Amino acid sequence: MGINDLKLSDAVVVALYRETLVGRDGPAPSEKTVKSALPLETVDTGYPFLGNNLRSICFLVSYPDDEFIPEEQLSFLLKILQACKCGLDDIALINTKNYPVEINNLKRELNPRIIFLWGETPIVKGIDQEFPDMTISTWKSISFVPVRQAELMSRNNPEGLALKRNLWVSLKKLFNL
């Protein structure tokens, strides 16, 4: 079968073309789009976050002087995500200094399967255990990875390089790299 002979089911076509230009009654109004029944839209939560949470990965940070994260840390985080074959759209980054997180609300609203506790310990209510730094721990079927020394890792000195190597060991296991 060649590429010209492909047959797509109605469900696949709907998933590929979520918005329509023309409906049965003529052109669709530009302000209203027709959407599929598939859950592809982003979730509106009580927590403002950076990203689109497409892969259910949360980064919880704590930076009192920034809306989300300082620019230097964001650049470093984007490099790490790229190495893990992810991008900003795949995550939800929440600054817990401005919006303390209650874990049950976070689970209900964003359904994270991985949570990174990035930098100074973020404010997370409802977790009753400590997690070792830069190791993967599981709590109620969520993988937690604390990265407490994220500020030091963004520097290219011997200490920062050693910390990056330790984190990379956990990331390879977590993302099957």
N, C-alpha and C positions, 0 to 999 in steps of 0.2 A: 504494500500500500504506500503510495507516494504522499507528499504533503498536500497535493491538490485533491486527494481523495479522503481527507479527514472528515469525520462526522462527529459533531459536538452535540451533547444532550442539551435540553433547554436549561437545566440547572447550571451547567458549565457556562453557557452563554450569558445567563443572568449574572453569574459571579464575575465574569470577565468585563461585562459592560453594565456597571452598576447604575449609571445615569443614562437617560434616553434623550435623544434630540427630537424624535417624532413619536407620538403615541397613536392610538387608534383614531383619536378625534382630532388629529392634526398636530402641529408643533407644540411641544410642551412649553409652558411659560418659563421664562428665563430665571425667575426668582424661585420657582418650585422645581425640585428635581425628584425623579422617581427613583426610589431606592429598593434594593433587593431585600429579601427577608433574612439574608445572611448577616450574622453579627460582625460586620466589618467596620462599623463606625467607632470612633473613640468614645470612651466612657466619660461622662460628666461626673466628676467626684467632688467631694468637699475639700480635697487637697489640691491646691494648685501645683502643677508639675510641669517640668520641661521634658519634652519628648512626646511620643504617642503610645508608648506601652504595648507595642505590637507583639513583643515576645514575653511579656509578663515578667520583666526584670526591673526591680526597683533599686534605685540608689538613694539611700537616706543620708543626707549631709546635715551639717550644723555650722552655718556661717551667718553670724548675726548682722554683718555689715553688707550682705549681698542678698539680692532677691532669691537667687538659687545657689550659685557657686562662683567663686572668683574666676576670672578669664583664664589665668594660668592653669588652674586646676581643671577647668573645662577642656582646655586644649589637651592636657595630659590624659584626661578621661577618654576623650575622643580617640586618641591614639591607642589606648588599651582596648576600647570597643572595636576598633578597626582590626586589631590583631586577633580578636575573638570572632571576627566575621559578623560584627553587629554595627549598628549605627545609633544615632540619637533617636531615631524613630522607634527603635526596638525597646527603649527603656522609659521609665518614669523617674525623673529626678526630683525629689522633694526636699526642701530645706526645712528641717524639723525645728530650727530655732524660731522660725516665724509661725509654723503650724505643727505643733507636737502631734505625733502619730500615735493613734491607738491601734494596736495590731489587728484586732477583730474588725474594725472599720476598714482598715487597709485591705485585709483579706477579702472582705465583702465588695469593696469598691473597685479594686485594681486586680484582685486575684493573682498576687505575685507567686511565681514558683521559685524565684531567686531574689534574695534581698542582700544588697551590699550595704554595710554600715561603714560609710566612707568618711575618713578623717576623725576629728574629735567626736567622741561618742554621741551620735544623734539621740534625740529624745524619742524613745519608743516606749509607750505604756502597754502593759499587759504581757510582757515577756518575762518569765521567771527564771531565766538562766543566763549565765555568762558564756560567751563564745570565744575560743582562742583566736588570736590575731592571725589573719591570712590563712586560715584553714576552713574547710567546708564543714559546717555543722548543720544537722537537720533538726528542725523543731516544727512539729505539727505539719509534716510533709512540705515544708519550705526549706530550701537551702539558704543558709546564712553564711556570709563571708565578711567578717570585719576587716577593714583595712585602716587601722588607726593611724599609721604613719604616712598617709597619702602625701602630705606636704613634703616630706623628705624624699619620697620616691620621684617627684617631678624634677629633682636636681640630678645632674650628671656627675656625681661624685661617687667614691667607692661605697659609701653607706647606702646611697640611693640605688646604685646598681645591684647591691646585694639584696635589698628589699624587693626590687623589681623581679629578681630571679625567684625569690620565695613566692611572690604573688603569682608568677607565671606557672609555677608547679600546680597551684590550686586551679588556676584558670584553664589549664590544659585538661584537667580532670573534669571540671564543671562543664566545659563546652565541647568535650571530646575532640580536642585538637591534636 
